[in-house]
Amino acid sequence: MPAYLQGRAFRGAEGMARAIGLRLADAVSSGLIGRREMSRIVAHCADCTRTEACAAMPVQHPGAEAAPDHCANRHEFDLMRAAL
């Protein structure tokens, strides 16, 4: 498994993505985003102090319309959802 798919930062990014109806691995495999974009998304989460809350988003806020305003990946997630 690639390093960017491991750890707290990935769990936070994937949790946030799932809460708003995305799956990051599917986005990469379908070509919606590239590995570089995926790495950037996870890197943003690595710099965040709220990653554990984001990992819990699918349970706490399923079907959320968008990532919260504080999310460094909100814009990327919005673009991904718009492209679906």
Secondary structure, DSSP 8 states (H G I E B T S, - for coil): --GGGSHHHHHHHHHHHHHTT--HHHHHHTTSS-HHHHHHHHHHHHT-S-HHHHHTHHHHSTT-SS--TT-TTHHHHHHHHHH-
